[in-house]
Amino acid sequence: MTHDEIFTRVAGVLEQMFEIDPARITLDARLYDDLDIDSIDAVDLLVKMKPLMSRPIRAEQFKSVKTVGDVVRTLASLIDSPATA
């Protein structure tokens, strides 16, 4: 899955779940400051994206996520990585 495809999925979830205007959803948009996503909303976003990933999400992987672009890059690393036992 490409970064563009992941961005499209993330943007769709943000628009659908949180009623965010698509024009506000850019790679540089800050989750908390620009999109008014709080920590509980961020968890909901990750849960919604979980089916795309080949391995589990660890909370520490998202501690430094601040922008939509950060979410896309982190998800891409989880999607592209093989699952570990």
Secondary structure, DSSP 8 states (H G I E B T S, - for coil): --HHHHHHHHHHHHHHHH---GGG--TT-BTTTTS---HHHHHHHHHHHGGG-SS---GGGGTT--BHHHHHHHHHHHHHS----
